[in-house]
């Protein structure tokens, strides 16, 4: 039945968002520890999640559209569905609201992690600016030579 498929699609969307929420919670510890390899792997996983989420959203929209056609709603929106069939519309709305709530929690946590990341980056920048830059090279007389702050070395074949 189109109603069950529509509700199921939105609940699947909610489940994916909640799984991502758990992953984002773990990310905060990696930021705190400045664990670069895990953060890079997490960024790749986030890219895959975004692609999967796009597919889930398209599926849910398609199922909503199909349900609206079946109940002969005036449009292909949740409001039109609720006008044409109040009970199915209410069930779908409840599933949509659960998905939206999960998306809001995910967005809030991602914003927090972004702030933590920016503070960590600022700290690392300030610390590296305070490090003295001295070369490990010695001149012909045996005295240490200093290198400029930024050096680019390359070797041509």
C-alpha positions as CSV (number, residue, x, y, z in Angstrom):
1,X,0.0,0.0,0.0
2,X,1.3,3.5,-0.8
3,X,0.6,4.8,2.7
4,X,2.9,2.2,4.3
5,X,5.6,2.7,1.7
6,X,5.5,6.5,2.3
7,X,5.7,6.2,6.1
8,X,8.4,3.6,5.7
9,X,10.5,5.9,3.5
10,X,10.3,8.7,6.0
11,X,11.2,6.4,8.9
12,X,14.1,5.1,6.9
13,X,15.2,8.7,6.4
14,X,15.0,9.2,10.2
15,X,17.0,6.1,10.9
16,X,19.8,7.2,8.6
17,X,19.9,10.7,10.3
18,X,20.0,9.1,13.7
19,X,22.9,6.8,12.6
20,X,24.8,9.9,11.3
21,X,24.0,11.6,14.6
22,X,25.9,8.9,16.5
23,X,28.8,9.2,14.2
24,X,29.0,13.0,14.6
25,X,29.0,12.5,18.4
26,X,32.1,10.3,18.1
27,X,33.7,12.9,15.9
28,X,33.9,15.4,18.7
29,X,36.4,13.3,20.6
30,X,38.6,13.0,17.5
31,X,38.6,16.7,17.1
32,X,39.6,17.1,20.7
33,X,42.5,14.7,20.2
34,X,43.4,16.3,16.9
35,X,43.2,12.8,15.3
36,X,43.7,13.7,11.7
37,X,43.5,10.3,10.0
38,X,40.1,9.5,11.7
39,X,38.8,13.0,10.9
40,X,39.7,12.6,7.2
41,X,38.1,9.1,7.1
42,X,35.0,10.7,8.8
43,X,34.9,13.4,6.1
44,X,34.8,10.7,3.4
45,X,32.1,8.8,5.3
46,X,30.1,12.1,5.5
47,X,30.3,12.5,1.8
48,X,28.9,9.0,1.3
49,X,26.2,9.7,3.8
50,X,25.2,12.9,2.0
51,X,24.9,10.9,-1.3
52,X,22.8,8.3,0.5
53,X,20.6,10.9,2.1
54,X,19.9,12.5,-1.3
55,X,18.7,9.1,-2.5
56,X,16.5,8.6,0.6
57,X,15.0,12.1,0.2
58,X,14.2,11.4,-3.5
59,X,12.6,8.1,-2.6
60,X,10.5,9.7,0.2
61,X,9.3,12.5,-2.1
62,X,8.4,10.0,-4.8
63,X,6.4,7.9,-2.4
64,X,4.6,11.0,-1.1
65,X,3.8,12.0,-4.7
66,X,2.5,8.4,-5.4
67,X,0.3,8.5,-2.3
68,X,-1.1,11.9,-3.3
69,X,-2.1,10.5,-6.7
70,X,-3.8,7.4,-5.1
71,X,-5.9,9.5,-2.7
72,X,-6.6,12.1,-5.5
73,X,-5.1,15.0,-3.6
74,X,-5.2,18.4,-5.4
75,X,-1.4,18.6,-5.3
76,X,1.7,16.6,-4.4
77,X,2.3,18.1,-1.0
78,X,1.8,17.0,2.6
79,X,-0.9,19.7,3.0
80,X,-2.8,18.5,0.0
81,X,-2.6,14.9,1.3
82,X,-4.0,16.0,4.7
83,X,-6.9,17.7,3.0
84,X,-7.7,14.8,0.7
85,X,-7.2,12.0,3.4
86,X,-6.8,13.3,6.9
87,X,-5.8,10.0,8.7
88,X,-3.1,8.9,6.2
89,X,-2.0,12.5,6.0
90,X,-1.6,12.6,9.8
91,X,0.5,9.4,9.8
92,X,2.8,10.7,7.1
93,X,3.1,14.1,8.8
94,X,4.1,12.3,12.0
95,X,6.9,10.4,10.2
96,X,8.0,13.6,8.4
97,X,8.2,15.5,11.7
98,X,10.3,12.8,13.3
99,X,12.7,13.0,10.3
100,X,12.8,16.8,10.7
101,X,13.5,16.6,14.4
102,X,16.4,14.2,13.7
103,X,17.7,16.5,11.0
104,X,17.6,19.5,13.4
105,X,19.5,17.6,16.1
106,X,22.1,16.6,13.6
107,X,22.5,20.1,12.3
108,X,22.9,21.4,15.9
109,X,25.6,18.9,16.7
110,X,27.4,19.6,13.5
111,X,27.4,23.3,14.2
112,X,28.8,22.6,17.6
113,X,31.6,20.4,16.2
114,X,32.4,23.0,13.6
115,X,32.9,25.6,16.4
116,X,35.1,23.1,18.3
117,X,37.1,22.5,15.1
118,X,37.6,26.2,14.5
119,X,38.8,26.7,18.1
120,X,41.2,23.8,17.7
121,X,42.6,25.1,14.4
122,X,43.1,28.5,16.0
123,X,45.0,27.0,18.9
124,X,47.2,25.0,16.5
125,X,47.9,28.1,14.4
126,X,48.8,30.2,17.5
127,X,51.1,27.4,18.8
128,X,52.9,27.0,15.5
129,X,53.4,30.7,15.1
130,X,55.3,30.8,18.5
131,X,57.7,28.0,17.5
132,X,61.1,29.4,16.6
133,X,62.2,28.7,13.1
134,X,65.8,27.8,13.0
135,X,67.6,25.9,10.3
136,X,69.5,22.8,11.1
137,X,72.1,23.7,8.4
138,X,75.6,24.9,9.1
139,X,77.8,27.1,7.0
140,X,81.4,26.5,5.9
141,X,82.7,27.9,9.2
142,X,80.6,25.6,11.3
143,X,78.2,28.3,12.5
144,X,74.4,27.7,12.3
145,X,72.6,29.4,9.4
146,X,69.1,30.5,9.8
147,X,66.5,29.8,7.2
148,X,63.7,32.2,6.3
149,X,60.3,31.5,7.8
150,X,59.0,29.9,4.7
151,X,61.2,27.8,2.5
152,X,60.4,25.8,-0.6
153,X,62.9,23.2,-1.6
154,X,62.7,21.2,-4.8
155,X,64.9,18.9,-6.7
156,X,64.8,18.7,-10.5
157,X,65.8,15.5,-12.3
